[in-house]
Amino acid sequence: MQRSGLPEDAVVLSDAELTALQDRLFQLRCAAEDVVTAADDGAETAELRRMAQELAATAQDLERLR
């Protein structure tokens, strides 16, 4: 069944919500790039673990869209 031409399972985001989602995705990508850079630069295991935990927390937060 469709409402207003949209499928029933469609997700509609406001401009502000879309911008916030894009910002969070950018943060996630930057955090992942930071881990790669740190690994390439020979970071200690403890530092890489801390960064990976922050990356996982950022990804977990992103799972909650609203």
CHARMM-style PDB file with segment names, atoms N, HN, CA, C and O in Angstrom:
ATOM      1  N   MET     1       0.835  -1.177   0.000  1.00  0.00      PROA
ATOM      2  CA  MET     1       0.000   0.000   0.000  1.00  0.00      PROA
ATOM      3  C   MET     1       0.883   1.245   0.000  1.00  0.00      PROA
ATOM      4  O   MET     1       1.928   1.272   0.651  1.00  0.00      PROA
ATOM      5  N   GLN     2       0.464   2.262  -0.724  1.00  0.00      PROA
ATOM      6  HN  GLN     2      -0.385   2.240  -1.252  1.00  0.00      PROA
ATOM      7  CA  GLN     2       1.230   3.496  -0.798  1.00  0.00      PROA
ATOM      8  C   GLN     2       0.444   4.648  -0.209  1.00  0.00      PROA
ATOM      9  O   GLN     2      -0.782   4.704  -0.303  1.00  0.00      PROA
ATOM     10  N   ARG     3       1.180   5.570   0.404  1.00  0.00      PROA
ATOM     11  HN  ARG     3       2.176   5.525   0.481  1.00  0.00      PROA
ATOM     12  CA  ARG     3       0.591   6.808   0.914  1.00  0.00      PROA
ATOM     13  C   ARG     3       1.295   7.941   0.201  1.00  0.00      PROA
ATOM     14  O   ARG     3       2.523   7.967   0.128  1.00  0.00      PROA
ATOM     15  N   SER     4       0.552   8.844  -0.308  1.00  0.00      PROA
ATOM     16  HN  SER     4      -0.446   8.823  -0.250  1.00  0.00      PROA
ATOM     17  CA  SER     4       1.118  10.016  -0.982  1.00  0.00      PROA
ATOM     18  C   SER     4       2.157   9.635  -2.022  1.00  0.00      PROA
ATOM     19  O   SER     4       3.120  10.373  -2.229  1.00  0.00      PROA
ATOM     20  N   GLY     5       1.982   8.516  -2.669  1.00  0.00      PROA
ATOM     21  HN  GLY     5       1.199   7.916  -2.501  1.00  0.00      PROA
ATOM     22  CA  GLY     5       2.906   8.086  -3.699  1.00  0.00      PROA
ATOM     23  C   GLY     5       4.165   7.420  -3.173  1.00  0.00      PROA
ATOM     24  O   GLY     5       5.034   7.046  -3.960  1.00  0.00      PROA
ATOM     25  N   LEU     6       4.284   7.263  -1.856  1.00  0.00      PROA
ATOM     26  HN  LEU     6       3.578   7.567  -1.217  1.00  0.00      PROA
ATOM     27  CA  LEU     6       5.459   6.622  -1.271  1.00  0.00      PROA
ATOM     28  C   LEU     6       5.114   5.214  -0.825  1.00  0.00      PROA
ATOM     29  O   LEU     6       3.997   4.963  -0.372  1.00  0.00      PROA
ATOM     30  N   PRO     7       6.057   4.296  -0.947  1.00  0.00      PROA
ATOM     31  CA  PRO     7       5.809   2.952  -0.425  1.00  0.00      PROA
ATOM     32  C   PRO     7       5.580   3.018   1.088  1.00  0.00      PROA
ATOM     33  O   PRO     7       6.066   3.929   1.759  1.00  0.00      PROA
ATOM     34  N   GLU     8       4.842   2.055   1.610  1.00  0.00      PROA
ATOM     35  HN  GLU     8       4.446   1.315   1.065  1.00  0.00      PROA
ATOM     36  CA  GLU     8       4.515   2.035   3.029  1.00  0.00      PROA
ATOM     37  C   GLU     8       5.764   1.989   3.908  1.00  0.00      PROA
ATOM     38  O   GLU     8       5.758   2.526   5.016  1.00  0.00      PROA
ATOM     39  N   ASP     9       6.832   1.355   3.428  1.00  0.00      PROA
ATOM     40  HN  ASP     9       6.837   0.919   2.528  1.00  0.00      PROA
ATOM     41  CA  ASP     9       8.042   1.231   4.232  1.00  0.00      PROA
ATOM     42  C   ASP     9       9.062   2.351   3.971  1.00  0.00      PROA
ATOM     43  O   ASP     9      10.210   2.262   4.404  1.00  0.00      PROA
ATOM     44  N   ALA    10       8.638   3.396   3.266  1.00  0.00      PROA
ATOM     45  HN  ALA    10       7.705   3.469   2.914  1.00  0.00      PROA
ATOM     46  CA  ALA    10       9.547   4.508   2.975  1.00  0.00      PROA
ATOM     47  C   ALA    10       9.890   5.260   4.255  1.00  0.00      PROA
ATOM     48  O   ALA    10       9.068   5.393   5.162  1.00  0.00      PROA
ATOM     49  N   VAL    11      11.120   5.744   4.302  1.00  0.00      PROA
ATOM     50  HN  VAL    11      11.788   5.636   3.565  1.00  0.00      PROA
ATOM     51  CA  VAL    11      11.570   6.566   5.414  1.00  0.00      PROA
ATOM     52  C   VAL    11      11.723   7.983   4.883  1.00  0.00      PROA
ATOM     53  O   VAL    11      12.421   8.208   3.894  1.00  0.00      PROA
ATOM     54  N   VAL    12      11.081   8.924   5.530  1.00  0.00      PROA
ATOM     55  HN  VAL    12      10.514   8.741   6.333  1.00  0.00      PROA
ATOM     56  CA  VAL    12      11.128  10.311   5.102  1.00  0.00      PROA
ATOM     57  C   VAL    12      11.916  11.102   6.141  1.00  0.00      PROA
ATOM     58  O   VAL    12      11.604  11.061   7.331  1.00  0.00      PROA
ATOM     59  N   LEU    13      12.936  11.820   5.684  1.00  0.00      PROA
ATOM     60  HN  LEU    13      13.189  11.853   4.718  1.00  0.00      PROA
ATOM     61  CA  LEU    13      13.753  12.649   6.559  1.00  0.00      PROA
ATOM     62  C   LEU    13      13.583  14.116   6.178  1.00  0.00      PROA
ATOM     63  O   LEU    13      13.471  14.459   5.001  1.00  0.00      PROA
ATOM     64  N   SER    14      13.567  14.958   7.180  1.00  0.00      PROA
ATOM     65  HN  SER    14      13.659  14.679   8.136  1.00  0.00      PROA
ATOM     66  CA  SER    14      13.550  16.391   6.903  1.00  0.00      PROA
ATOM     67  C   SER    14      14.943  16.804   6.429  1.00  0.00      PROA
ATOM     68  O   SER    14      15.896  16.033   6.544  1.00  0.00      PROA
ATOM     69  N   ASP    15      15.055  18.007   5.903  1.00  0.00      PROA
ATOM     70  HN  ASP    15      14.281  18.633   5.809  1.00  0.00      PROA
ATOM     71  CA  ASP    15      16.365  18.501   5.486  1.00  0.00      PROA
ATOM     72  C   ASP    15      17.343  18.506   6.653  1.00  0.00      PROA
ATOM     73  O   ASP    15      18.511  18.154   6.491  1.00  0.00      PROA
ATOM     74  N   ALA    16      16.868  18.903   7.826  1.00  0.00      PROA
ATOM     75  HN  ALA    16      15.919  19.189   7.958  1.00  0.00      PROA
ATOM     76  CA  ALA    16      17.728  18.948   9.014  1.00  0.00      PROA
ATOM     77  C   ALA    16      18.184  17.546   9.414  1.00  0.00      PROA
ATOM     78  O   ALA    16      19.345  17.353   9.774  1.00  0.00      PROA
ATOM     79  N   GLU    17      17.284  16.572   9.353  1.00  0.00      PROA
ATOM     80  HN  GLU    17      16.341  16.729   9.060  1.00  0.00      PROA
ATOM     81  CA  GLU    17      17.641  15.191   9.691  1.00  0.00      PROA
ATOM     82  C   GLU    17      18.640  14.621   8.692  1.00  0.00      PROA
ATOM     83  O   GLU    17      19.572  13.913   9.073  1.00  0.00      PROA
ATOM     84  N   LEU    18      18.442  14.935   7.407  1.00  0.00      PROA
ATOM     85  HN  LEU    18      17.685  15.510   7.098  1.00  0.00      PROA
ATOM     86  CA  LEU    18      19.362  14.460   6.381  1.00  0.00      PROA
ATOM     87  C   LEU    18      20.744  15.073   6.584  1.00  0.00      PROA
ATOM     88  O   LEU    18      21.756  14.380   6.475  1.00  0.00      PROA
ATOM     89  N   THR    19      20.786  16.359   6.878  1.00  0.00      PROA
ATOM     90  HN  THR    19      19.965  16.922   6.967  1.00  0.00      PROA
ATOM     91  CA  THR    19      22.061  17.030   7.127  1.00  0.00      PROA
ATOM     92  C   THR    19      22.763  16.414   8.334  1.00  0.00      PROA
ATOM     93  O   THR    19      23.971  16.183   8.300  1.00  0.00      PROA
ATOM     94  N   ALA    20      22.009  16.150   9.398  1.00  0.00      PROA
ATOM     95  HN  ALA    20      21.028  16.338   9.426  1.00  0.00      PROA
ATOM     96  CA  ALA    20      22.587  15.530  10.595  1.00  0.00      PROA
ATOM     97  C   ALA    20      23.126  14.138  10.273  1.00  0.00      PROA
ATOM     98  O   ALA    20      24.203  13.770  10.743  1.00  0.00      PROA
ATOM     99  N   LEU    21      22.393  13.365   9.480  1.00  0.00      PROA
ATOM    100  HN  LEU    21      21.519  13.665   9.099  1.00  0.00      PROA
ATOM    101  CA  LEU    21      22.842  12.033   9.087  1.00  0.00      PROA
ATOM    102  C   LEU    21      24.124  12.123   8.255  1.00  0.00      PROA
ATOM    103  O   LEU    21      25.057  11.347   8.463  1.00  0.00      PROA
ATOM    104  N   GLN    22      24.167  13.049   7.334  1.00  0.00      PROA
ATOM    105  HN  GLN    22      23.409  13.680   7.164  1.00  0.00      PROA
ATOM    106  CA  GLN    22      25.366  13.226   6.518  1.00  0.00      PROA
ATOM    107  C   GLN    22      26.559  13.626   7.380  1.00  0.00      PROA
ATOM    108  O   GLN    22      27.676  13.159   7.153  1.00  0.00      PROA
ATOM    109  N   ASP    23      26.328  14.483   8.362  1.00  0.00      PROA
ATOM    110  HN  ASP    23      25.421  14.862   8.547  1.00  0.00      PROA
ATOM    111  CA  ASP    23      27.401  14.885   9.276  1.00  0.00      PROA
ATOM    112  C   ASP    23      27.925  13.687  10.058  1.00  0.00      PROA
ATOM    113  O   ASP    23      29.135  13.530  10.221  1.00  0.00      PROA
ATOM    114  N   ARG    24      27.028  12.853  10.535  1.00  0.00      PROA
ATOM    115  HN  ARG    24      26.045  12.980  10.402  1.00  0.00      PROA
ATOM    116  CA  ARG    24      27.421  11.678  11.311  1.00  0.00      PROA
ATOM    117  C   ARG    24      28.178  10.674  10.444  1.00  0.00      PROA
ATOM    118  O   ARG    24      29.134  10.050  10.906  1.00  0.00      PROA
ATOM    119  N   LEU    25      27.754  10.517   9.186  1.00  0.00      PROA
ATOM    120  HN  LEU    25      26.978  11.024   8.811  1.00  0.00      PROA
ATOM    121  CA  LEU    25      28.480   9.634   8.265  1.00  0.00      PROA
ATOM    122  C   LEU    25      29.883  10.171   7.998  1.00  0.00      PROA
ATOM    123  O   LEU    25      30.838   9.400   7.902  1.00  0.00      PROA
ATOM    124  N   PHE    26      30.006  11.486   7.879  1.00  0.00      PROA
ATOM    125  HN  PHE    26      29.230  12.112   7.956  1.00  0.00      PROA
ATOM    126  CA  PHE    26      31.307  12.107   7.678  1.00  0.00      PROA
ATOM    127  C   PHE    26      32.203  11.852   8.893  1.00  0.00      PROA
ATOM    128  O   PHE    26      33.384  11.542   8.738  1.00  0.00      PROA
ATOM    129  N   GLN    27      31.649  11.980  10.090  1.00  0.00      PROA
ATOM    130  HN  GLN    27      30.689  12.231  10.216  1.00  0.00      PROA
ATOM    131  CA  GLN    27      32.406  11.708  11.315  1.00  0.00      PROA
ATOM    132  C   GLN    27      32.880  10.257  11.341  1.00  0.00      PROA
ATOM    133  O   GLN    27      34.011   9.971  11.734  1.00  0.00      PROA
ATOM    134  N   LEU    28      32.013   9.351  10.922  1.00  0.00      PROA
ATOM    135  HN  LEU    28      31.094   9.583  10.602  1.00  0.00      PROA
ATOM    136  CA  LEU    28      32.368   7.934  10.889  1.00  0.00      PROA
ATOM    137  C   LEU    28      33.523   7.687   9.921  1.00  0.00      PROA
ATOM    138  O   LEU    28      34.477   6.981  10.248  1.00  0.00      PROA
ATOM    139  N   ARG    29      33.431   8.269   8.733  1.00  0.00      PROA
ATOM    140  HN  ARG    29      32.656   8.842   8.466  1.00  0.00      PROA
ATOM    141  CA  ARG    29      34.503   8.096   7.744  1.00  0.00      PROA
ATOM    142  C   ARG    29      35.812   8.682   8.254  1.00  0.00      PROA
ATOM    143  O   ARG    29      36.867   8.067   8.101  1.00  0.00      PROA
ATOM    144  N   CYS    30      35.755   9.852   8.852  1.00  0.00      PROA
ATOM    145  HN  CYS    30      34.898  10.352   8.976  1.00  0.00      PROA
ATOM    146  CA  CYS    30      36.970  10.473   9.379  1.00  0.00      PROA
ATOM    147  C   CYS    30      37.597   9.617  10.475  1.00  0.00      PROA
ATOM    148  O   CYS    30      38.817   9.464  10.528  1.00  0.00      PROA
ATOM    149  N   ALA    31      36.763   9.063  11.346  1.00  0.00      PROA
ATOM    150  HN  ALA    31      35.772   9.188  11.303  1.00  0.00      PROA
ATOM    151  CA  ALA    31      37.276   8.206  12.417  1.00  0.00      PROA
ATOM    152  C   ALA    31      37.953   6.967  11.837  1.00  0.00      PROA
ATOM    153  O   ALA    31      39.000   6.541  12.325  1.00  0.00      PROA
ATOM    154  N   ALA    32      37.359   6.394  10.802  1.00  0.00      PROA
ATOM    155  HN  ALA    32      36.509   6.740  10.405  1.00  0.00      PROA
ATOM    156  CA  ALA    32      37.956   5.215  10.159  1.00  0.00      PROA
ATOM    157  C   ALA    32      39.282   5.586   9.496  1.00  0.00      PROA
ATOM    158  O   ALA    32      40.253   4.835   9.589  1.00  0.00      PROA
ATOM    159  N   GLU    33      39.326   6.722   8.838  1.00  0.00      PROA
ATOM    160  HN  GLU    33      38.537   7.332   8.763  1.00  0.00      PROA
ATOM    161  CA  GLU    33      40.561   7.174   8.204  1.00  0.00      PROA
ATOM    162  C   GLU    33      41.645   7.440   9.251  1.00  0.00      PROA
ATOM    163  O   GLU    33      42.820   7.169   9.008  1.00  0.00      PROA
ATOM    164  N   ASP    34      41.256   7.966  10.406  1.00  0.00      PROA
ATOM    165  HN  ASP    34      40.301   8.186  10.604  1.00  0.00      PROA
ATOM    166  CA  ASP    34      42.219   8.212  11.486  1.00  0.00      PROA
ATOM    167  C   ASP    34      42.846   6.904  11.967  1.00  0.00      PROA
ATOM    168  O   ASP    34      44.043   6.860  12.252  1.00  0.00      PROA
ATOM    169  N   VAL    35      42.052   5.849  12.057  1.00  0.00      PROA
ATOM    170  HN  VAL    35      41.080   5.885  11.826  1.00  0.00      PROA
ATOM    171  CA  VAL    35      42.580   4.547  12.479  1.00  0.00      PROA
ATOM    172  C   VAL    35      43.589   4.037  11.448  1.00  0.00      PROA
ATOM    173  O   VAL    35      44.658   3.545  11.809  1.00  0.00      PROA
ATOM    174  N   VAL    36      43.253   4.155  10.194  1.00  0.00      PROA
ATOM    175  HN  VAL    36      42.385   4.555   9.900  1.00  0.00      PROA
ATOM    176  CA  VAL    36      44.163   3.706   9.135  1.00  0.00      PROA
ATOM    177  C   VAL    36      45.466   4.508   9.178  1.00  0.00      PROA
ATOM    178  O   VAL    36      46.552   3.938   9.084  1.00  0.00      PROA
ATOM    179  N   THR    37      45.356   5.816   9.318  1.00  0.00      PROA
ATOM    180  HN  THR    37      44.474   6.280   9.394  1.00  0.00      PROA
ATOM    181  CA  THR    37      46.547   6.666   9.381  1.00  0.00      PROA
ATOM    182  C   THR    37      47.416   6.301  10.581  1.00  0.00      PROA
ATOM    183  O   THR    37      48.638   6.200  10.467  1.00  0.00      PROA
ATOM    184  N   ALA    38      46.775   6.106  11.727  1.00  0.00      PROA
ATOM    185  HN  ALA    38      45.783   6.188  11.820  1.00  0.00      PROA
ATOM    186  CA  ALA    38      47.526   5.742  12.935  1.00  0.00      PROA
ATOM    187  C   ALA    38      48.242   4.402  12.752  1.00  0.00      PROA
ATOM    188  O   ALA    38      49.395   4.250  13.156  1.00  0.00      PROA
ATOM    189  N   ALA    39      47.560   3.439  12.144  1.00  0.00      PROA
ATOM    190  HN  ALA    39      46.624   3.562  11.815  1.00  0.00      PROA
ATOM    191  CA  ALA    39      48.181   2.131  11.902  1.00  0.00      PROA
ATOM    192  C   ALA    39      49.365   2.276  10.940  1.00  0.00      PROA
ATOM    193  O   ALA    39      50.419   1.678  11.155  1.00  0.00      PROA
ATOM    194  N   ASP    40      49.190   3.062   9.894  1.00  0.00      PROA
ATOM    195  HN  ASP    40      48.334   3.548   9.719  1.00  0.00      PROA
ATOM    196  CA  ASP    40      50.273   3.290   8.937  1.00  0.00      PROA
ATOM    197  C   ASP    40      51.469   3.987   9.594  1.00  0.00      PROA
ATOM    198  O   ASP    40      52.616   3.764   9.206  1.00  0.00      PROA
ATOM    199  N   ASP    41      51.192   4.825  10.583  1.00  0.00      PROA
ATOM    200  HN  ASP    41      50.260   5.006  10.898  1.00  0.00      PROA
ATOM    201  CA  ASP    41      52.245   5.564  11.282  1.00  0.00      PROA
ATOM    202  C   ASP    41      52.870   4.766  12.425  1.00  0.00      PROA
ATOM    203  O   ASP    41      53.741   5.273  13.133  1.00  0.00      PROA
ATOM    204  N   GLY    42      52.430   3.522  12.608  1.00  0.00      PROA
ATOM    205  HN  GLY    42      51.723   3.110  12.033  1.00  0.00      PROA
ATOM    206  CA  GLY    42      53.020   2.662  13.620  1.00  0.00      PROA
ATOM    207  C   GLY    42      52.511   2.891  15.030  1.00  0.00      PROA
ATOM    208  O   GLY    42      53.251   2.692  15.994  1.00  0.00      PROA
ATOM    209  N   ALA    43      51.272   3.304  15.167  1.00  0.00      PROA
ATOM    210  HN  ALA    43      50.671   3.466  14.384  1.00  0.00      PROA
ATOM    211  CA  ALA    43      50.696   3.549  16.490  1.00  0.00      PROA
ATOM    212  C   ALA    43      50.735   2.285  17.343  1.00  0.00      PROA
ATOM    213  O   ALA    43      50.671   1.166  16.835  1.00  0.00      PROA
ATOM    214  N   GLU    44      50.841   2.493  18.634  1.00  0.00      PROA
ATOM    215  HN  GLU    44      50.893   3.402  19.047  1.00  0.00      PROA
ATOM    216  CA  GLU    44      50.837   1.380  19.590  1.00  0.00      PROA
ATOM    217  C   GLU    44      49.486   0.672  19.569  1.00  0.00      PROA
ATOM    218  O   GLU    44      48.464   1.263  19.218  1.00  0.00      PROA
ATOM    219  N   THR    45      49.501  -0.584  19.944  1.00  0.00      PROA
ATOM    220  HN  THR    45      50.331  -1.063  20.229  1.00  0.00      PROA
ATOM    221  CA  THR    45      48.273  -1.385  19.967  1.00  0.00      PROA
ATOM    222  C   THR    45      47.198  -0.744  20.839  1.00  0.00      PROA
ATOM    223  O   THR    45      46.027  -0.715  20.461  1.00  0.00      PROA
ATOM    224  N   ALA    46      47.591  -0.235  21.999  1.00  0.00      PROA
ATOM    225  HN  ALA    46      48.542  -0.259  22.306  1.00  0.00      PROA
ATOM    226  CA  ALA    46      46.619   0.379  22.912  1.00  0.00      PROA
ATOM    227  C   ALA    46      45.944   1.593  22.269  1.00  0.00      PROA
ATOM    228  O   ALA    46      44.742   1.798  22.433  1.00  0.00      PROA
ATOM    229  N   GLU    47      46.716   2.388  21.545  1.00  0.00      PROA
ATOM    230  HN  GLU    47      47.693   2.221  21.412  1.00  0.00      PROA
ATOM    231  CA  GLU    47      46.157   3.558  20.866  1.00  0.00      PROA
ATOM    232  C   GLU    47      45.201   3.133  19.756  1.00  0.00      PROA
ATOM    233  O   GLU    47      44.123   3.707  19.601  1.00  0.00      PROA
ATOM    234  N   LEU    48      45.601   2.129  18.989  1.00  0.00      PROA
ATOM    235  HN  LEU    48      46.477   1.663  19.115  1.00  0.00      PROA
ATOM    236  CA  LEU    48      44.730   1.631  17.926  1.00  0.00      PROA
ATOM    237  C   LEU    48      43.444   1.054  18.509  1.00  0.00      PROA
ATOM    238  O   LEU    48      42.367   1.245  17.944  1.00  0.00      PROA
ATOM    239  N   ARG    49      43.550   0.350  19.633  1.00  0.00      PROA
ATOM    240  HN  ARG    49      44.425   0.194  20.091  1.00  0.00      PROA
ATOM    241  CA  ARG    49      42.363  -0.203  20.284  1.00  0.00      PROA
ATOM    242  C   ARG    49      41.432   0.922  20.728  1.00  0.00      PROA
ATOM    243  O   ARG    49      40.221   0.838  20.525  1.00  0.00      PROA
ATOM    244  N   ARG    50      41.987   1.973  21.332  1.00  0.00      PROA
ATOM    245  HN  ARG    50      42.971   2.040  21.498  1.00  0.00      PROA
ATOM    246  CA  ARG    50      41.175   3.110  21.775  1.00  0.00      PROA
ATOM    247  C   ARG    50      40.459   3.756  20.583  1.00  0.00      PROA
ATOM    248  O   ARG    50      39.269   4.067  20.647  1.00  0.00      PROA
ATOM    249  N   MET    51      41.203   3.947  19.515  1.00  0.00      PROA
ATOM    250  HN  MET    51      42.169   3.694  19.463  1.00  0.00      PROA
ATOM    251  CA  MET    51      40.620   4.564  18.319  1.00  0.00      PROA
ATOM    252  C   MET    51      39.542   3.669  17.715  1.00  0.00      PROA
ATOM    253  O   MET    51      38.497   4.157  17.285  1.00  0.00      PROA
ATOM    254  N   ALA    52      39.792   2.366  17.684  1.00  0.00      PROA
ATOM    255  HN  ALA    52      40.641   1.969  18.034  1.00  0.00      PROA
ATOM    256  CA  ALA    52      38.802   1.426  17.148  1.00  0.00      PROA
ATOM    257  C   ALA    52      37.547   1.415  18.004  1.00  0.00      PROA
ATOM    258  O   ALA    52      36.439   1.298  17.480  1.00  0.00      PROA
ATOM    259  N   GLN    53      37.709   1.535  19.321  1.00  0.00      PROA
ATOM    260  HN  GLN    53      38.608   1.629  19.747  1.00  0.00      PROA
ATOM    261  CA  GLN    53      36.542   1.593  20.200  1.00  0.00      PROA
ATOM    262  C   GLN    53      35.727   2.859  19.937  1.00  0.00      PROA
ATOM    263  O   GLN    53      34.496   2.816  19.933  1.00  0.00      PROA
ATOM    264  N   GLU    54      36.404   3.975  19.718  1.00  0.00      PROA
ATOM    265  HN  GLU    54      37.403   4.010  19.721  1.00  0.00      PROA
ATOM    266  CA  GLU    54      35.698   5.218  19.378  1.00  0.00      PROA
ATOM    267  C   GLU    54      34.974   5.073  18.037  1.00  0.00      PROA
ATOM    268  O   GLU    54      33.846   5.538  17.872  1.00  0.00      PROA
ATOM    269  N   LEU    55      35.638   4.426  17.094  1.00  0.00      PROA
ATOM    270  HN  LEU    55      36.554   4.048  17.227  1.00  0.00      PROA
ATOM    271  CA  LEU    55      35.021   4.188  15.781  1.00  0.00      PROA
ATOM    272  C   LEU    55      33.767   3.336  15.933  1.00  0.00      PROA
ATOM    273  O   LEU    55      32.734   3.639  15.336  1.00  0.00      PROA
ATOM    274  N   ALA    56      33.850   2.273  16.728  1.00  0.00      PROA
ATOM    275  HN  ALA    56      34.689   2.026  17.214  1.00  0.00      PROA
ATOM    276  CA  ALA    56      32.693   1.404  16.958  1.00  0.00      PROA
ATOM    277  C   ALA    56      31.563   2.168  17.645  1.00  0.00      PROA
ATOM    278  O   ALA    56      30.395   1.978  17.306  1.00  0.00      PROA
ATOM    279  N   ALA    57      31.897   3.023  18.600  1.00  0.00      PROA
ATOM    280  HN  ALA    57      32.846   3.177  18.876  1.00  0.00      PROA
ATOM    281  CA  ALA    57      30.871   3.812  19.288  1.00  0.00      PROA
ATOM    282  C   ALA    57      30.196   4.785  18.325  1.00  0.00      PROA
ATOM    283  O   ALA    57      28.983   4.988  18.387  1.00  0.00      PROA
ATOM    284  N   THR    58      30.982   5.381  17.444  1.00  0.00      PROA
ATOM    285  HN  THR    58      31.967   5.216  17.395  1.00  0.00      PROA
ATOM    286  CA  THR    58      30.415   6.292  16.443  1.00  0.00      PROA
ATOM    287  C   THR    58      29.471   5.540  15.508  1.00  0.00      PROA
ATOM    288  O   THR    58      28.389   6.030  15.184  1.00  0.00      PROA
ATOM    289  N   ALA    59      29.885   4.350  15.077  1.00  0.00      PROA
ATOM    290  HN  ALA    59      30.764   3.953  15.340  1.00  0.00      PROA
ATOM    291  CA  ALA    59      29.039   3.536  14.198  1.00  0.00      PROA
ATOM    292  C   ALA    59      27.769   3.108  14.922  1.00  0.00      PROA
ATOM    293  O   ALA    59      26.688   3.113  14.332  1.00  0.00      PROA
ATOM    294  N   GLN    60      27.891   2.738  16.197  1.00  0.00      PROA
ATOM    295  HN  GLN    60      28.769   2.734  16.675  1.00  0.00      PROA
ATOM    296  CA  GLN    60      26.724   2.327  16.967  1.00  0.00      PROA
ATOM    297  C   GLN    60      25.747   3.490  17.111  1.00  0.00      PROA
ATOM    298  O   GLN    60      24.535   3.304  16.997  1.00  0.00      PROA
ATOM    299  N   ASP    61      26.268   4.676  17.360  1.00  0.00      PROA
ATOM    300  HN  ASP    61      27.252   4.827  17.452  1.00  0.00      PROA
ATOM    301  CA  ASP    61      25.408   5.864  17.457  1.00  0.00      PROA
ATOM    302  C   ASP    61      24.707   6.122  16.135  1.00  0.00      PROA
ATOM    303  O   ASP    61      23.544   6.525  16.114  1.00  0.00      PROA
ATOM    304  N   LEU    62      25.398   5.895  15.048  1.00  0.00      PROA
ATOM    305  HN  LEU    62      26.342   5.567  15.066  1.00  0.00      PROA
ATOM    306  CA  LEU    62      24.823   6.121  13.729  1.00  0.00      PROA
ATOM    307  C   LEU    62      23.675   5.163  13.427  1.00  0.00      PROA
ATOM    308  O   LEU    62      22.786   5.492  12.642  1.00  0.00      PROA
ATOM    309  N   GLU    63      23.685   3.988  14.041  1.00  0.00      PROA
ATOM    310  HN  GLU    63      24.407   3.721  14.679  1.00  0.00      PROA
ATOM    311  CA  GLU    63      22.603   3.026  13.827  1.00  0.00      PROA
ATOM    312  C   GLU    63      21.253   3.579  14.270  1.00  0.00      PROA
ATOM    313  O   GLU    63      20.208   3.178  13.756  1.00  0.00      PROA
ATOM    314  N   ARG    64      21.283   4.500  15.224  1.00  0.00      PROA
ATOM    315  HN  ARG    64      22.131   4.826  15.641  1.00  0.00      PROA
ATOM    316  CA  ARG    64      20.046   5.148  15.679  1.00  0.00      PROA
ATOM    317  C   ARG    64      19.812   6.361  14.803  1.00  0.00      PROA
ATOM    318  O   ARG    64      20.412   7.413  15.025  1.00  0.00      PROA
ATOM    319  N   LEU    65      18.964   6.230  13.828  1.00  0.00      PROA
ATOM    320  HN  LEU    65      18.477   5.376  13.647  1.00  0.00      PROA
ATOM    321  CA  LEU    65      18.762   7.307  12.858  1.00  0.00      PROA
ATOM    322  C   LEU    65      18.066   8.528  13.440  1.00  0.00      PROA
ATOM    323  O   LEU    65      18.265   9.639  12.949  1.00  0.00      PROA
ATOM    324  N   ARG    66      17.291   8.354  14.428  1.00  0.00      PROA
ATOM    325  HN  ARG    66      17.129   7.451  14.827  1.00  0.00      PROA
ATOM    326  CA  ARG    66      16.556   9.493  14.991  1.00  0.00      PROA
ATOM    327  C   ARG    66      16.776   9.559  16.468  1.00  0.00      PROA
ATOM    328  OT1 ARG    66      16.243  10.448  17.132  1.00  0.00      PROA
TER     329      ARG     66
END
